[in-house]
């Protein structure tokens, strides 16, 4: 098997190559003056794993062109961050179910699809050949041995945070929204006293940063230190700046999306699955 480093996941692919021993195929990615994209894959092999997160619209076009360049080969699509998964149904009549369209496109070419913590059960249901990996394990391993309390921003995400906390062997809880009066709502840990404790707010995605910033604002003054960790660091617009200015001491994500804070790597869990395949 050879690896293809898609334009959105070069560092992750390099780490997977180091762990698996698979070579990275030589590729050419270019943009024509009119904005159209161009892909060439050099060399020849029977089987390829294409690693490319779908963070931008361009990533989807690149993925499609890579698949076409591999016409007739066996393809495993490794899509660490599956964009468009939040539009997993038609909320209004007439809306496109975006993830259904993306799933159809990928599965038209790929023999197998691997992703990490897809947005929802419903999004997962639009795929037929999907293996979903859980990066909560990676976050849990990172915090192992630290005297920290993990907090989920809401009850709905508690089971995810519990999986990370069990590996980290730390306490965990979720933030409970309580109405104080007509105008004010407070978010407090449901069961634990976090006075003087170090906190990690753990979520699957940080997009605008709004969820984590609101949670951190409620905890500041009580907690000793607040960090935020997530699987997918989307960081829309100036979210990272807003997070840094909000009093959160550190922001960490995995490298499903490569950014300046993607310091936790999913390369190990992807490599395990790819090695199982050959
Ligand atoms: C919600 O379902 C997710 O788990 C995240 O809490 C949410 O997507 C985060 O979005 P934002 O950073 O824009 O608040």
Boltz pocket constraint, residues with backbone or C-beta under 6 A from the ligand:
constraints:
  - pocket:
      binder: B
      contacts: [[A, 153], [A, 157], [A, 203], [A, 204], [A, 205], [A, 206], [A, 207], [A, 208], [A, 209], [A, 210], [A, 211], [A, 212]]
      max_distance: 6.0
